[in-house]
Amino acid sequence: MRPNDMRVFLLALVLFVSAGCSSGPPSAMPDDFTATVEVRSGSTSPPDHYEWTVTLTATDATVAWRPGDDQSTQPWTATAPVSKEARATFYDKVLSSGAFESDQYNDDWAIGGPTMKVRATIDGTVYESNPGRSRESQGQFDVVHAYAEDLLPADIWADFERKQEEWGKTH
C-alpha cells in the first residue's frame, strides 16, 4: 500500500469510528424530522412585544404570532407547504449552528434580549436547545431564526409585522 493510500485508509477509518461513536443527531435528515422554533422578542413591553412559533412537519410549516405578552391572546396563524429540500436545508442549518450542542447561558447578557428555543424530533429522539441566549449562542440564534423565517413566504411575515404595528397602536 502506498503512503497516500494508507493516509486515506486511516482517515476513512477514523471517520467511520467517529461516526459510530456519535451520540448526536445524524448528519442526514431522517424522514421523521419535525421541529418547533419559539421566538420571544425579549422584555420589551407592549406594543413592541411579540412571540412567534414555527412548527415544521413533514409537509408544511405553520407560524403562530402572538402580539403582546398576554398568553390568553389568540395568535394569528398561517400555514404554507414546505418541500423536502427546504426541510433538509433547515435541518442542516440547525445542526451546523450547534443549537443542540450548547448549554451556554448568561443571565446578565440575555436580559432584555430576544430568546429562542428549538425542539426537534430527529430519528425518534427529541432534542432541545438551551432556551436562553448568550454571546456564544448569538450565531445559533441568528442562523436558526433566519432559516425558520425562510420556511414560510415573506408575505406572511410582512402581514404579521403589519398586524403587529396596527395592534401596537391600540395597546
N, C-alpha and C positions, 0 to 999 in steps of 0.2 A: 504494500500500500504506500502510495506517495505521501509526502508530508502534508500537502494541501488536502488530499483525500482524508487523511487522519484527522485534520482540524475540522473539516466539515462533518465527519462522523461524530467526533466528540461534541461539537456544538449541537448537532441534532439530538444526541443522547442526553445532554444537559437540558435542552428544551423539552424533550419528551418526559424526563423525570420530573422537571419543574412543573409541567402541566398536570401530571398525575398527583402532585402534592398540593395543588392549589385548592383552597377552601372557599374561594370567592366565586362569583358568577362566571359562567362560561363566556369565552370571548365571542362566540357566535350567538346571535339572538335565538333562543329556543321558541317553539311555537306557542308556549303558554305565557309569553311575556305580556304583562299588563303593568300599568303604573298609575300612580296618583301623585301630582305635584301640587302642594299647597303653598301659596304665597300670601304674606300679610305685609301691608305697606309700612308697618312699624308703629311707633307710638304717636303717630300724627292723630290729631283729633278731627272729628267731622268738621268740615265737609271733605277733607282730603283723605281720610282713612278709607281703605277698601281691603277686601280679601278676595282671592280667586283660587279656584281649584280646577285643574285639568285632570280628567280621568280618561286614560287611554285604554282601549280594549283592542281585541284582535281586528276590529273593523272600523272603529271610529274614535273620535275624541270629543269629549263634552267639557265645556267650560261653564262653571257656575261662579258668577261675580256678585259679591255682596257689598253694597255700599255701606259705609259707616262701620261701627263696631257692635251694633245690636244684633246678637245672634238670632233673634226672632224675626228679623227682616228676611223676607223670602229673596233668594238670589235670582238674578237674571241668568238664564241658561241658553246655550246654543250648542248644537252638535254638528259635526262635519265628518264625512268619511275620511279614513286615513289608509293609505296604501301600505302594503307590507314593507316596501322600500323605505317609506317615511318612518315607520315603526323601527326598522333596523337602524336607520340613521340616528334616531333619538336614543335607542339602546346603546349604540356605540358612543354617543356623546356623553350620556350619563355615566357609563363605565369609565371612559377616558378622563372624565372630570374628577374621578376619585370620590364621588359623592358618598359611596358606601364604605370608603376606607378611612375617612377622617372622623375622629371623635374630638376634634379641636373645638373649643368653645371659650369665648372670652366675654364674660358678662359686661365688663366695663366698656369694651369696644362696641358691643351689639346694642347697647341702649339707644333707642330711638330709630335704629335702622330696620330695614325690611328683613324678614326672615323667610326661609323656605324649608320645606320638608318634602322629601321624596320617599315614597313607599312603592316597592315593585315586587311582583311575583315573577321569579326567574327560575325556571326548571324546577318548579314545585316548592321553592324556598322563598320566604318573604324577607326582603332586605329593606332597611330603613336608614335614611341619612340622619345625621345629627340635626335636630330641629333648630338649633341656634345658628349663629354666624360668627365667624372670627376673621381676622385678617388673612389667615391661612386658607380659609374656605371661600374667600371672595370670588376667586376664579371659578370654583364649582358653581356658586350661585349664579354668576353671570352666564356661564355656558348653559346650564340646565334651564334657567329662566328663559333665555333666548330660544332654545330649541323647543321648549314647551309651548311658547307662543307660536312658533313656526308650525306646530301641528294643526292649527286652525287658520282659516283665511284671515288676512289683515282687516277685511271689512267688519268681521265680527268684533275684533279688538277695538277698532275705531268706534263702532256703535256703542260698546260698553263704556269707553272713555267719554264719549259724548253724553251718555246717560249719567255717568258719574258726575260730570260737570253740572248737568241740569239738576241732579239730585242735591248737589252741594249748594245750589242757590236757594234751596228751601230748607236747609238744615243748618 
